[in-house]
Amino acid sequence: MDRAISILESLADGPAELGVTQIGRRLGVHKATASRLMATLAEHGLVERNPATDKYRLGFGLVRLATAAAVGLDLVQQARPILELLARETGETVNLAVLDGFDVVNIDQITPSHLVVNVNWVGKRTPMHCTSNGKVLLAFLPETERRRMLRRPLRRMTERTIVDPHALQRELEQVRARGWAHTIEELEMGLNAVAAPVRRSDGVVVAALSVSGPAYRVTPDRIADLGAMTASAAARVSGRLGHVERGDSVD
């Protein structure tokens, strides 16, 4: 199985087609062994032979398997174990949110057992510009879409809310460079938060994972550490959705 998987990964990494001799050389096996492996994979439609070149390429059987896997990849289901772990590690409330029009909608929430929390954010809509998850979702939009969003007036929620679109643009640039966002009493006085992007297999940001808590616990001194922890957790969720970090490779 290890050899068969290595063959599929080699074909996926390119070149698009490989001959039996090349495959045998990559696996470090005799050409006859490589030929038998290719024949078995071909029987199941995972590879197919190009009659014009006598080389092999990935088969459409993989599309069927990928489609079946994608159907089962429910965002909340895949993220839940990691949200629960992050809530235990930080001791704070963790939310998963997606973009819906000009608003952010929270689709899951985990609260540590030791906390008594009166607000359940699931299903609630919040502004993009003054929430940490909203800033993440806004920051990683295509530039034309982001500029369109920022043409609307930015409502002031507290004295700390950023309502200047140019100032917000500068902060969003920092979010993209740093990999996570934060808010200090921008949505509500006394509430601070950090958030990081969740990506699907093609790298597109589909959700934001956030950690929030009262300002006396989520202090400015904790923001950087919480941001790093949240970014790490979001990357693990992304991995469960099939995203591979740029620069990573499969041997």
TORBAVO-432744 format. One record per residue (C-alpha): residue number from 1; x, y, z. Coordinates in nm, 4 decimals. Layout:
BEGIN
<site><num>NUM</num><X>X</X><Y>Y</Y><Z>Z</Z></site>
...
END
This chain:
BEGIN
<site><num>1</num><X>0.0000</X><Y>0.0000</Y><Z>0.0000</Z></site>
<site><num>2</num><X>0.2861</X><Y>0.2338</Y><Z>0.0797</Z></site>
<site><num>3</num><X>0.4264</X><Y>0.1838</Y><Z>-0.2699</Z></site>
<site><num>4</num><X>0.0855</X><Y>0.2330</Y><Z>-0.4329</Z></site>
<site><num>5</num><X>0.0319</X><Y>0.5574</Y><Z>-0.2437</Z></site>
<site><num>6</num><X>0.3800</X><Y>0.6749</Y><Z>-0.3414</Z></site>
<site><num>7</num><X>0.2927</X><Y>0.6139</Y><Z>-0.7071</Z></site>
<site><num>8</num><X>-0.0249</X><Y>0.8223</Y><Z>-0.6823</Z></site>
<site><num>9</num><X>0.1615</X><Y>1.1028</Y><Z>-0.5058</Z></site>
<site><num>10</num><X>0.4358</X><Y>1.0970</Y><Z>-0.7699</Z></site>
<site><num>11</num><X>0.1784</X><Y>1.1314</Y><Z>-1.0470</Z></site>
<site><num>12</num><X>0.0026</X><Y>1.4104</Y><Z>-0.8571</Z></site>
<site><num>13</num><X>0.3265</X><Y>1.6033</Y><Z>-0.8026</Z></site>
<site><num>14</num><X>0.4169</X><Y>1.5848</Y><Z>-1.1724</Z></site>
<site><num>15</num><X>0.5040</X><Y>1.5296</Y><Z>-1.4417</Z></site>
<site><num>16</num><X>0.1491</X><Y>1.4342</Y><Z>-1.5358</Z></site>
<site><num>17</num><X>0.2597</X><Y>1.1043</Y><Z>-1.6916</Z></site>
<site><num>18</num><X>0.5269</X><Y>0.8560</Y><Z>-1.5884</Z></site>
<site><num>19</num><X>0.6549</X><Y>0.5384</Y><Z>-1.7495</Z></site>
<site><num>20</num><X>0.6976</X><Y>0.2115</Y><Z>-1.5646</Z></site>
<site><num>21</num><X>1.0771</X><Y>0.2469</Y><Z>-1.5677</Z></site>
<site><num>22</num><X>1.0541</X><Y>0.5961</Y><Z>-1.4127</Z></site>
<site><num>23</num><X>0.8120</X><Y>0.4736</Y><Z>-1.1480</Z></site>
<site><num>24</num><X>1.0345</X><Y>0.1786</Y><Z>-1.0625</Z></site>
<site><num>25</num><X>1.3319</X><Y>0.4118</Y><Z>-1.0274</Z></site>
<site><num>26</num><X>1.1393</X><Y>0.6463</Y><Z>-0.7961</Z></site>
<site><num>27</num><X>1.0227</X><Y>0.3577</Y><Z>-0.5800</Z></site>
<site><num>28</num><X>1.3544</X><Y>0.1803</Y><Z>-0.5860</Z></site>
<site><num>29</num><X>1.1980</X><Y>-0.1422</Y><Z>-0.7175</Z></site>
<site><num>30</num><X>1.2418</X><Y>-0.3595</Y><Z>-1.0247</Z></site>
<site><num>31</num><X>1.0526</X><Y>-0.2588</Y><Z>-1.3390</Z></site>
<site><num>32</num><X>0.8468</X><Y>-0.5796</Y><Z>-1.3193</Z></site>
<site><num>33</num><X>0.7309</X><Y>-0.4940</Y><Z>-0.9674</Z></site>
<site><num>34</num><X>0.6369</X><Y>-0.1420</Y><Z>-1.0751</Z></site>
<site><num>35</num><X>0.4459</X><Y>-0.2867</Y><Z>-1.3708</Z></site>
<site><num>36</num><X>0.2409</X><Y>-0.5146</Y><Z>-1.1440</Z></site>
<site><num>37</num><X>0.1609</X><Y>-0.2245</Y><Z>-0.9123</Z></site>
<site><num>38</num><X>0.0462</X><Y>-0.0086</Y><Z>-1.2042</Z></site>
<site><num>39</num><X>-0.1709</X><Y>-0.2890</Y><Z>-1.3381</Z></site>
<site><num>40</num><X>-0.3469</X><Y>-0.3228</Y><Z>-1.0023</Z></site>
<site><num>41</num><X>-0.4066</X><Y>0.0516</Y><Z>-0.9746</Z></site>
<site><num>42</num><X>-0.5356</X><Y>0.0574</Y><Z>-1.3326</Z></site>
<site><num>43</num><X>-0.7848</X><Y>-0.2217</Y><Z>-1.2569</Z></site>
<site><num>44</num><X>-0.9412</X><Y>0.0037</Y><Z>-0.9945</Z></site>
<site><num>45</num><X>-0.9387</X><Y>0.3112</Y><Z>-1.2182</Z></site>
<site><num>46</num><X>-0.6904</X><Y>0.4974</Y><Z>-0.9999</Z></site>
<site><num>47</num><X>-0.4427</X><Y>0.5277</Y><Z>-1.2883</Z></site>
<site><num>48</num><X>-0.4799</X><Y>0.4847</Y><Z>-1.6634</Z></site>
<site><num>49</num><X>-0.2332</X><Y>0.4171</Y><Z>-1.9404</Z></site>
<site><num>50</num><X>-0.2001</X><Y>0.6622</Y><Z>-2.2266</Z></site>
<site><num>51</num><X>-0.1834</X><Y>0.4382</Y><Z>-2.5363</Z></site>
<site><num>52</num><X>-0.0012</X><Y>0.7086</Y><Z>-2.7325</Z></site>
<site><num>53</num><X>0.2918</X><Y>0.7318</Y><Z>-2.4887</Z></site>
<site><num>54</num><X>0.2617</X><Y>0.4022</Y><Z>-2.3004</Z></site>
<site><num>55</num><X>0.2894</X><Y>0.6072</Y><Z>-1.9819</Z></site>
<site><num>56</num><X>0.0529</X><Y>0.6273</Y><Z>-1.6868</Z></site>
<site><num>57</num><X>-0.1461</X><Y>0.9183</Y><Z>-1.5481</Z></site>
<site><num>58</num><X>-0.3991</X><Y>0.9582</Y><Z>-1.2672</Z></site>
<site><num>59</num><X>-0.7342</X><Y>0.7936</Y><Z>-1.3402</Z></site>
<site><num>60</num><X>-1.0901</X><Y>0.9122</Y><Z>-1.2975</Z></site>
<site><num>61</num><X>-1.1450</X><Y>0.6639</Y><Z>-1.0156</Z></site>
<site><num>62</num><X>-0.9757</X><Y>0.9212</Y><Z>-0.7953</Z></site>
<site><num>63</num><X>-1.2459</X><Y>1.1747</Y><Z>-0.8814</Z></site>
<site><num>64</num><X>-1.5108</X><Y>0.9395</Y><Z>-0.7433</Z></site>
<site><num>65</num><X>-1.3149</X><Y>0.8918</Y><Z>-0.4212</Z></site>
<site><num>66</num><X>-1.2454</X><Y>1.2648</Y><Z>-0.3855</Z></site>
<site><num>67</num><X>-1.6116</X><Y>1.3507</Y><Z>-0.4425</Z></site>
<site><num>68</num><X>-1.7219</X><Y>1.1016</Y><Z>-0.1783</Z></site>
<site><num>69</num><X>-1.4711</X><Y>1.2465</Y><Z>0.0674</Z></site>
<site><num>70</num><X>-1.5720</X><Y>1.6056</Y><Z>-0.0065</Z></site>
<site><num>71</num><X>-1.9388</X><Y>1.5306</Y><Z>0.0581</Z></site>
<site><num>72</num><X>-1.8487</X><Y>1.4122</Y><Z>0.4075</Z></site>
<site><num>73</num><X>-1.6286</X><Y>1.7084</Y><Z>0.4917</Z></site>
<site><num>74</num><X>-1.8727</X><Y>1.9153</Y><Z>0.6923</Z></site>
<site><num>75</num><X>-1.6982</X><Y>2.2259</Y><Z>0.8229</Z></site>
<site><num>76</num><X>-1.8441</X><Y>2.2181</Y><Z>1.1729</Z></site>
<site><num>77</num><X>-1.7919</X><Y>1.8451</Y><Z>1.2079</Z></site>
<site><num>78</num><X>-1.4301</X><Y>1.8677</Y><Z>1.0984</Z></site>
<site><num>79</num><X>-1.3558</X><Y>2.1709</Y><Z>1.3146</Z></site>
<site><num>80</num><X>-1.5322</X><Y>2.0679</Y><Z>1.6357</Z></site>
<site><num>81</num><X>-1.2548</X><Y>1.8557</Y><Z>1.7971</Z></site>
<site><num>82</num><X>-0.9988</X><Y>2.1288</Y><Z>1.7362</Z></site>
<site><num>83</num><X>-1.2314</X><Y>2.3984</Y><Z>1.8714</Z></site>
<site><num>84</num><X>-1.2810</X><Y>2.1924</Y><Z>2.1862</Z></site>
<site><num>85</num><X>-0.9066</X><Y>2.1487</Y><Z>2.2328</Z></site>
<site><num>86</num><X>-0.8388</X><Y>2.5194</Y><Z>2.1765</Z></site>
<site><num>87</num><X>-1.1056</X><Y>2.6128</Y><Z>2.4314</Z></site>
<site><num>88</num><X>-0.9380</X><Y>2.3879</Y><Z>2.6891</Z></site>
<site><num>89</num><X>-0.5918</X><Y>2.5223</Y><Z>2.6097</Z></site>
<site><num>90</num><X>-0.6895</X><Y>2.8900</Y><Z>2.6229</Z></site>
<site><num>91</num><X>-0.9620</X><Y>2.8711</Y><Z>2.8848</Z></site>
<site><num>92</num><X>-1.1707</X><Y>3.1037</Y><Z>2.6677</Z></site>
<site><num>93</num><X>-1.4709</X><Y>3.0864</Y><Z>2.4346</Z></site>
<site><num>94</num><X>-1.3970</X><Y>2.9662</Y><Z>2.0831</Z></site>
<site><num>95</num><X>-1.6156</X><Y>3.0412</Y><Z>1.7809</Z></site>
<site><num>96</num><X>-1.6233</X><Y>2.9366</Y><Z>1.4159</Z></site>
<site><num>97</num><X>-1.7678</X><Y>3.1946</Y><Z>1.1765</Z></site>
<site><num>98</num><X>-1.8376</X><Y>3.2419</Y><Z>0.8060</Z></site>
<site><num>99</num><X>-1.9129</X><Y>3.5395</Y><Z>0.5861</Z></site>
<site><num>100</num><X>-2.2730</X><Y>3.5999</Y><Z>0.4783</Z></site>
<site><num>101</num><X>-2.3131</X><Y>3.9098</Y><Z>0.2670</Z></site>
<site><num>102</num><X>-2.1793</X><Y>4.2039</Y><Z>0.4666</Z></site>
<site><num>103</num><X>-2.2075</X><Y>4.0231</Y><Z>0.7997</Z></site>
<site><num>104</num><X>-2.0299</X><Y>3.7504</Y><Z>0.9909</Z></site>
<site><num>105</num><X>-2.2372</X><Y>3.4542</Y><Z>1.1090</Z></site>
<site><num>106</num><X>-2.1147</X><Y>3.2317</Y><Z>1.3905</Z></site>
<site><num>107</num><X>-2.1826</X><Y>2.8661</Y><Z>1.3151</Z></site>
<site><num>108</num><X>-2.0311</X><Y>2.6929</Y><Z>1.6173</Z></site>
<site><num>109</num><X>-1.9185</X><Y>2.7806</Y><Z>1.9682</Z></site>
<site><num>110</num><X>-1.7268</X><Y>2.5983</Y><Z>2.2394</Z></site>
<site><num>111</num><X>-1.7180</X><Y>2.7335</Y><Z>2.5939</Z></site>
<site><num>112</num><X>-1.4882</X><Y>2.5789</Y><Z>2.8565</Z></site>
<site><num>113</num><X>-1.6786</X><Y>2.3998</Y><Z>3.1307</Z></site>
<site><num>114</num><X>-1.5459</X><Y>2.6291</Y><Z>3.4042</Z></site>
<site><num>115</num><X>-1.6940</X><Y>2.9409</Y><Z>3.2416</Z></site>
<site><num>116</num><X>-2.0466</X><Y>3.0692</Y><Z>3.2853</Z></site>
<site><num>117</num><X>-2.1230</X><Y>3.2462</Y><Z>2.9566</Z></site>
<site><num>118</num><X>-2.4502</X><Y>3.4279</Y><Z>2.9020</Z></site>
<site><num>119</num><X>-2.4035</X><Y>3.4909</Y><Z>2.5292</Z></site>
<site><num>120</num><X>-2.4383</X><Y>3.2136</Y><Z>2.2762</Z></site>
<site><num>121</num><X>-2.3062</X><Y>3.3613</Y><Z>1.9519</Z></site>
<site><num>122</num><X>-2.4182</X><Y>3.0729</Y><Z>1.7284</Z></site>
<site><num>123</num><X>-2.6496</X><Y>3.2057</Y><Z>1.4577</Z></site>
<site><num>124</num><X>-2.5840</X><Y>3.5660</Y><Z>1.5515</Z></site>
<site><num>125</num><X>-2.4776</X><Y>3.8163</Y><Z>1.2867</Z></site>
<site><num>126</num><X>-2.1995</X><Y>4.0620</Y><Z>1.3682</Z></site>
<site><num>127</num><X>-2.0250</X><Y>4.3346</Y><Z>1.1627</Z></site>
<site><num>128</num><X>-1.7084</X><Y>4.2491</Y><Z>0.9740</Z></site>
<site><num>129</num><X>-1.5060</X><Y>4.5587</Y><Z>1.0530</Z></site>
<site><num>130</num><X>-1.5079</X><Y>4.5389</Y><Z>1.4329</Z></site>
<site><num>131</num><X>-1.4817</X><Y>4.1659</Y><Z>1.5046</Z></site>
<site><num>132</num><X>-1.1662</X><Y>3.9572</Y><Z>1.4884</Z></site>
<site><num>133</num><X>-1.3255</X><Y>3.6867</Y><Z>1.2743</Z></site>
<site><num>134</num><X>-1.4767</X><Y>3.9530</Y><Z>1.0500</Z></site>
<site><num>135</num><X>-1.1385</X><Y>4.1168</Y><Z>0.9972</Z></site>
<site><num>136</num><X>-0.9927</X><Y>3.7796</Y><Z>0.8979</Z></site>
<site><num>137</num><X>-1.2703</X><Y>3.7071</Y><Z>0.6499</Z></site>
<site><num>138</num><X>-1.2420</X><Y>4.0602</Y><Z>0.5108</Z></site>
<site><num>139</num><X>-0.8605</X><Y>4.0549</Y><Z>0.4926</Z></site>
<site><num>140</num><X>-0.8463</X><Y>3.7414</Y><Z>0.2794</Z></site>
<site><num>141</num><X>-1.1147</X><Y>3.8369</Y><Z>0.0292</Z></site>
<site><num>142</num><X>-1.0014</X><Y>3.9161</Y><Z>-0.3268</Z></site>
<site><num>143</num><X>-0.8961</X><Y>4.2801</Y><Z>-0.3367</Z></site>
<site><num>144</num><X>-1.1833</X><Y>4.3974</Y><Z>-0.5579</Z></site>
<site><num>145</num><X>-1.4375</X><Y>4.2328</Y><Z>-0.3293</Z></site>
<site><num>146</num><X>-1.2710</X><Y>4.3742</Y><Z>-0.0186</Z></site>
<site><num>147</num><X>-1.2759</X><Y>4.7272</Y><Z>-0.1603</Z></site>
<site><num>148</num><X>-1.6431</X><Y>4.6871</Y><Z>-0.2464</Z></site>
<site><num>149</num><X>-1.7180</X><Y>4.5853</Y><Z>0.1114</Z></site>
<site><num>150</num><X>-1.5310</X><Y>4.8839</Y><Z>0.2507</Z></site>
<site><num>151</num><X>-1.7285</X><Y>5.1358</Y><Z>0.0433</Z></site>
<site><num>152</num><X>-2.0141</X><Y>5.1042</Y><Z>0.2895</Z></site>
<site><num>153</num><X>-2.0121</X><Y>5.3291</Y><Z>0.5982</Z></site>
<site><num>154</num><X>-1.8451</X><Y>5.1607</Y><Z>0.8946</Z></site>
<site><num>155</num><X>-2.0724</X><Y>5.1761</Y><Z>1.1974</Z></site>
<site><num>156</num><X>-1.9131</X><Y>5.2850</Y><Z>1.5243</Z></site>
<site><num>157</num><X>-1.9939</X><Y>5.0243</Y><Z>1.7912</Z></site>
<site><num>158</num><X>-1.7640</X><Y>5.1585</Y><Z>2.0650</Z></site>
<site><num>159</num><X>-1.5136</X><Y>5.4401</Y><Z>2.1003</Z></site>
<site><num>160</num><X>-1.2450</X><Y>5.1967</Y><Z>1.9821</Z></site>
<site><num>161</num><X>-1.4182</X><Y>5.0889</Y><Z>1.6599</Z></site>
<site><num>162</num><X>-1.2181</X><Y>5.1629</Y><Z>1.3451</Z></site>
<site><num>163</num><X>-1.4488</X><Y>5.3599</Y><Z>1.1147</Z></site>
<site><num>164</num><X>-1.1885</X><Y>5.5042</Y><Z>0.8764</Z></site>
<site><num>165</num><X>-1.1708</X><Y>5.2654</Y><Z>0.5764</Z></site>
<site><num>166</num><X>-0.8101</X><Y>5.3621</Y><Z>0.5039</Z></site>
<site><num>167</num><X>-0.7057</X><Y>5.2820</Y><Z>0.8603</Z></site>
<site><num>168</num><X>-0.8938</X><Y>4.9540</Y><Z>0.8395</Z></site>
<site><num>169</num><X>-0.7218</X><Y>4.8711</Y><Z>0.5100</Z></site>
<site><num>170</num><X>-0.3847</X><Y>4.9198</Y><Z>0.6759</Z></site>
<site><num>171</num><X>-0.4829</X><Y>4.6899</Y><Z>0.9595</Z></site>
<site><num>172</num><X>-0.6079</X><Y>4.4257</Y><Z>0.7158</Z></site>
<site><num>173</num><X>-0.2678</X><Y>4.4321</Y><Z>0.5457</Z></site>
<site><num>174</num><X>-0.1139</X><Y>4.3508</Y><Z>0.8833</Z></site>
<site><num>175</num><X>-0.3644</X><Y>4.0693</Y><Z>0.9308</Z></site>
<site><num>176</num><X>-0.2630</X><Y>3.9111</Y><Z>0.6007</Z></site>
<site><num>177</num><X>0.1058</X><Y>3.9446</Y><Z>0.6823</Z></site>
<site><num>178</num><X>0.0729</X><Y>3.8178</Y><Z>1.0397</Z></site>
<site><num>179</num><X>-0.1840</X><Y>3.5453</Y><Z>0.9757</Z></site>
<site><num>180</num><X>-0.4299</X><Y>3.6435</Y><Z>1.2487</Z></site>
<site><num>181</num><X>-0.6431</X><Y>3.9399</Y><Z>1.3591</Z></site>
<site><num>182</num><X>-0.7376</X><Y>4.0904</Y><Z>1.6907</Z></site>
<site><num>183</num><X>-0.9878</X><Y>4.3348</Y><Z>1.8350</Z></site>
<site><num>184</num><X>-0.9579</X><Y>4.5333</Y><Z>2.1560</Z></site>
<site><num>185</num><X>-1.3045</X><Y>4.6402</Y><Z>2.2715</Z></site>
<site><num>186</num><X>-1.4133</X><Y>4.7260</Y><Z>1.9159</Z></site>
<site><num>187</num><X>-1.7459</X><Y>4.5388</Y><Z>1.9134</Z></site>
<site><num>188</num><X>-1.8266</X><Y>4.5681</Y><Z>2.2836</Z></site>
<site><num>189</num><X>-1.6472</X><Y>4.7424</Y><Z>2.5671</Z></site>
<site><num>190</num><X>-1.4795</X><Y>4.4830</Y><Z>2.7847</Z></site>
<site><num>191</num><X>-1.4589</X><Y>4.2181</Y><Z>2.5077</Z></site>
<site><num>192</num><X>-1.1337</X><Y>4.1277</Y><Z>2.3312</Z></site>
<site><num>193</num><X>-1.0697</X><Y>3.8602</Y><Z>2.0691</Z></site>
<site><num>194</num><X>-0.8279</X><Y>3.7077</Y><Z>1.8196</Z></site>
<site><num>195</num><X>-0.9038</X><Y>3.5081</Y><Z>1.5031</Z></site>
<site><num>196</num><X>-0.7295</X><Y>3.3209</Y><Z>1.2219</Z></site>
<site><num>197</num><X>-0.8322</X><Y>3.1941</Y><Z>0.8772</Z></site>
<site><num>198</num><X>-0.9581</X><Y>2.8457</Y><Z>0.7919</Z></site>
<site><num>199</num><X>-0.8853</X><Y>2.7406</Y><Z>0.4341</Z></site>
<site><num>200</num><X>-1.0276</X><Y>2.4731</Y><Z>0.2099</Z></site>
<site><num>201</num><X>-0.8146</X><Y>2.2501</Y><Z>-0.0134</Z></site>
<site><num>202</num><X>-0.7580</X><Y>2.5169</Y><Z>-0.2820</Z></site>
<site><num>203</num><X>-0.6374</X><Y>2.7717</Y><Z>-0.0267</Z></site>
<site><num>204</num><X>-0.9497</X><Y>2.9891</Y><Z>-0.0284</Z></site>
<site><num>205</num><X>-1.0482</X><Y>3.1152</Y><Z>0.3185</Z></site>
<site><num>206</num><X>-1.3923</X><Y>2.9757</Y><Z>0.4031</Z></site>
<site><num>207</num><X>-1.4185</X><Y>3.0485</Y><Z>0.7745</Z></site>
<site><num>208</num><X>-1.2520</X><Y>3.2159</Y><Z>1.0704</Z></site>
<site><num>209</num><X>-1.1715</X><Y>3.0603</Y><Z>1.4060</Z></site>
<site><num>210</num><X>-1.1733</X><Y>3.2993</Y><Z>1.7013</Z></site>
<site><num>211</num><X>-1.0927</X><Y>3.3077</Y><Z>2.0719</Z></site>
<site><num>212</num><X>-1.2679</X><Y>3.5737</Y><Z>2.2781</Z></site>
<site><num>213</num><X>-1.3054</X><Y>3.6713</Y><Z>2.6390</Z></site>
<site><num>214</num><X>-1.3398</X><Y>3.9592</Y><Z>2.8812</Z></site>
<site><num>215</num><X>-1.0708</X><Y>4.2240</Y><Z>2.8667</Z></site>
<site><num>216</num><X>-0.9514</X><Y>4.1468</Y><Z>3.2206</Z></site>
<site><num>217</num><X>-0.8584</X><Y>3.7920</Y><Z>3.1042</Z></site>
<site><num>218</num><X>-0.7820</X><Y>3.8416</Y><Z>2.7346</Z></site>
<site><num>219</num><X>-0.5394</X><Y>4.1219</Y><Z>2.8076</Z></site>
<site><num>220</num><X>-0.3177</X><Y>4.2970</Y><Z>2.5518</Z></site>
<site><num>221</num><X>-0.0239</X><Y>4.1000</Y><Z>2.6941</Z></site>
<site><num>222</num><X>-0.1953</X><Y>3.7723</Y><Z>2.5978</Z></site>
<site><num>223</num><X>-0.3023</X><Y>3.8767</Y><Z>2.2492</Z></site>
<site><num>224</num><X>0.0117</X><Y>3.7638</Y><Z>2.0631</Z></site>
<site><num>225</num><X>0.0204</X><Y>3.4225</Y><Z>2.2325</Z></site>
<site><num>226</num><X>-0.3501</X><Y>3.3669</Y><Z>2.1761</Z></site>
<site><num>227</num><X>-0.3121</X><Y>3.4767</Y><Z>1.8142</Z></site>
<site><num>228</num><X>-0.0390</X><Y>3.2197</Y><Z>1.7559</Z></site>
<site><num>229</num><X>-0.2408</X><Y>2.9439</Y><Z>1.9245</Z></site>
<site><num>230</num><X>-0.5501</X><Y>3.0325</Y><Z>1.7225</Z></site>
<site><num>231</num><X>-0.3549</X><Y>3.0411</Y><Z>1.3960</Z></site>
<site><num>232</num><X>-0.2099</X><Y>2.6982</Y><Z>1.4734</Z></site>
<site><num>233</num><X>-0.5552</X><Y>2.5572</Y><Z>1.5486</Z></site>
<site><num>234</num><X>-0.7014</X><Y>2.7130</Y><Z>1.2326</Z></site>
<site><num>235</num><X>-0.4225</X><Y>2.5556</Y><Z>1.0289</Z></site>
<site><num>236</num><X>-0.5134</X><Y>2.2152</Y><Z>1.1730</Z></site>
<site><num>237</num><X>-0.8780</X><Y>2.2656</Y><Z>1.0753</Z></site>
<site><num>238</num><X>-0.7619</X><Y>2.3670</Y><Z>0.7280</Z></site>
<site><num>239</num><X>-0.5600</X><Y>2.0481</Y><Z>0.7084</Z></site>
<site><num>240</num><X>-0.8721</X><Y>1.8448</Y><Z>0.7860</Z></site>
<site><num>241</num><X>-1.0373</X><Y>2.0205</Y><Z>0.4903</Z></site>
<site><num>242</num><X>-0.7538</X><Y>1.9133</Y><Z>0.2608</Z></site>
<site><num>243</num><X>-0.5414</X><Y>2.2262</Y><Z>0.2659</Z></site>
<site><num>244</num><X>-0.1651</X><Y>2.1796</Y><Z>0.2553</Z></site>
<site><num>245</num><X>0.0461</X><Y>2.4726</Y><Z>0.3685</Z></site>
<site><num>246</num><X>0.2561</X><Y>2.6241</Y><Z>0.0909</Z></site>
<site><num>247</num><X>0.6076</X><Y>2.4874</Y><Z>0.1006</Z></site>
<site><num>248</num><X>0.4995</X><Y>2.1552</Y><Z>0.2466</Z></site>
<site><num>249</num><X>0.5757</X><Y>1.8522</Y><Z>0.0319</Z></site>
<site><num>250</num><X>0.4918</X><Y>1.4851</Y><Z>0.0348</Z></site>
<site><num>251</num><X>0.7859</X><Y>1.2494</Y><Z>-0.0028</Z></site>
END
